[in-house]
Amino acid sequence: MCWCVCVRYVTVLVELTRIEGTKHGRLIAAQLLDVAIRVQAVRAFVVVRMVTVSVLMAAAAAAAAVINISVFIIHHFSRISVVMEWLTATCAVIYI
């Protein structure tokens, strides 16, 4: 199989991971692993793409957690300055 076809296939698989509510994560992961094992020419490309997806998923989960906590705090604190200080500190920790 030509390496350019494999790169396109991997790109399509990675794009499929971005579809919200997909139920085929295990199948997509298995296909990515299969390509990485079988085609040495694209192995590094597959690894970089898989790591990128993992990092983006972790960042999205962290962002959702920060938003949920922020909403909780805003509802439970009446002083805006306290909320703003907390949000500023949280953002600083995330971007460090």
C-alpha positions in Angstrom: 0.0 0.0 0.0 1.3 3.4 -0.9 2.3 5.6 2.1 0.3 8.5 0.8 -2.9 6.4 0.9 -2.1 5.3 4.4 -1.5 8.9 5.5 -4.9 9.9 4.0 -6.6 6.9 5.7 -5.0 7.9 9.1 -6.2 11.5 8.6 -9.8 10.3 7.9 -9.7 8.1 11.0 -8.5 11.0 13.1 -11.2 13.2 11.7 -13.7 10.6 12.7 -12.6 10.9 16.3 -13.8 14.5 16.2 -17.4 13.5 15.5 -19.3 14.2 18.7 -21.1 11.2 20.1 -19.3 8.6 18.1 -19.6 5.1 19.4 -16.8 3.7 17.3 -13.8 4.8 19.3 -12.4 1.3 19.9 -12.7 0.4 16.2 -11.0 3.6 15.1 -8.2 3.1 17.7 -7.8 -0.5 16.5 -7.5 0.6 12.8 -4.9 3.3 13.7 -2.9 0.7 15.6 -3.2 -1.7 12.7 -1.9 0.8 10.2 1.0 1.8 12.6 2.0 -1.8 13.0 1.8 -2.8 9.4 3.2 0.3 7.6 6.5 1.4 9.0 6.7 4.4 6.7 3.8 6.1 8.4 4.3 4.8 11.9 5.7 8.1 13.3 2.9 10.0 11.6 0.3 7.8 13.2 1.9 8.2 16.7 2.0 12.0 16.4 -1.7 12.1 15.3 -2.8 9.7 18.1 -0.9 11.8 20.7 -2.4 15.0 19.3 -5.9 13.5 19.6 -5.2 12.4 23.2 -3.9 15.8 24.2 -6.9 17.6 22.6 -9.3 15.2 24.4 -7.6 15.8 27.7 -7.6 19.6 27.2 -11.4 19.5 26.3 -12.1 17.5 29.4 -10.1 20.0 31.5 -11.8 23.0 30.0 -15.2 21.4 30.7 -14.2 20.8 34.3 -13.1 24.4 34.7 -16.4 25.7 33.2 -18.4 23.5 35.5 -16.4 24.6 38.6 -16.7 28.3 37.5 -20.4 28.0 37.2 -20.6 26.4 40.6 -18.5 29.2 42.2 -20.4 32.0 40.5 -23.6 30.6 41.9 -22.2 30.3 45.4 -20.2 33.4 45.8 -21.8 36.8 45.8 -18.6 38.9 45.5 -17.5 39.2 41.9 -13.9 40.1 43.0 -13.5 36.7 44.6 -14.8 34.9 41.5 -12.5 36.9 39.2 -9.5 36.2 41.3 -10.3 32.5 41.4 -10.8 32.3 37.6 -7.6 34.2 37.0 -5.6 31.8 39.2 -7.3 28.8 37.5 -6.4 30.1 34.0 -2.9 30.7 35.1 -2.5 27.1 36.4 -4.0 25.7 33.2 -1.7 27.6 30.9 1.5 27.0 32.8 
